[in-house]
Amino acid sequence: NVRDAERLSDVYTILSAIHQYASDNESAFPEVIQEEEFEVCVTDASSCDGMYDLSVLTDNQTYLVAMPIDPLCVTDETYCTENGTGYFIEKTQNGRITISAPLVEIRDDITITR
């Protein structure tokens, strides 16, 4: 499925941006990411309540031009929460980052931890 391929690419893009940020900031991930899973907020959202605001990655387009958005959220906003990307993120107890795409259609799961 083309949308699942896009989701997988988006997950890797977000994860790579987070790790590049950490590389530039003494191995520290963005402070907002904690050991609880929340949806990632879209770029320039009016509110990110209940979501992770990763604008530190898109500020000045340093790591990302804009936060990727799940293809179903782009075509039909009812699939995602308001201002949500459809992608979820958390930090594991071991300090690793996990990103998932729960709107997967064909595959069983798209979850990447690094």
N, C-alpha and C positions, 0 to 999 in steps of 0.2 A: 504494500500500500504506500502510495506516494506521501500521504500525510504522516504515516509512521516513520518514514525515512526522514522527513523534515523534523519530526519531534526528536529523533535520535541525534540529528545534527544540532538542533537547538540545545539539547541537554549538554552535549560536548562543548558547544560554544560558550554557554554560561559557565560550565565547570572550568574551562580553559581561562576565561576572563578572571574568575575568582583566584585561580592559582597564579596567574600573572600579577594580580593585585598583591597577593601574599609575597611573591618574589620581590616586588618593589617596596614592600612594607615590613621588612625584617621577619618574614614568614608568618605574619599575622593575617588571618582572614578578616573580611569585613566584620566589625563588631556586632552588627545586628544579628548575624547567624548564630543561633543557639542550638541546644540539644532538644529542640522541639520542632516538629515539621510544620511549616506554614507555606502558603502560596507566595510566590514572588510577585511583587507589585509591578505594574507597567511603568514605563518611562513617563515622567512628567504627570503622574497621577495627582488628582486633587486631594486624595486621601489614601493612605496605605494602612489604615487601621486593620489589625488582625492579620497583616501580611508582612513579609520582609521587604523593606525598602532598600534595594541595592543600587540606588542612584549613585553611590560612590563609584560604581563601575561605568556609568554612562556620563558622569560629569565631565565636561570638556571632551567627550567622546574618547577618553583615554583608553579604555579597555573594550567598550562596546559603543556603537553608535546609538543603539536602542536595545532595550531588553526584548529578546525574542518572545513571540506570543504563539501559543498552540494554534495550529491551523483551524481547528473548529471554533476557537474563540474569535478568530478574525472574521469567519463567515457567519457565525451565529452566536451572539454574546450571551445567550441563555446557557451555554455550556460552562461559562466561567463566572466567578464572582465579579462584581463591579470593580474595576481597576486591577483585576487579576490576570496573570499571564497563562494560567493553566498548568504551570510548572511549580513543583514544590521542592523545598530544600530544607535540609537540617544538617547539623554537625553531629557526628557520632560521638560516643563516649571516648573513643580513641583519638578524637580530634580530626577525623576525616570528614569530607563533605559528601553528602548524598543528595542527588537531584533525581526527581522522578517526573514522569509524564503520565498521569493516571488516565487521560482520555485516549489511551492507545486503542486502536481498532482491530488490528489483525494479530499482532504479536501478543504474547502472554503478559509482557511487562517491559517497560523501559525505565530502568533504575540503574544509575551509575554511581559508584562510590570511588573516590580517589583521595 
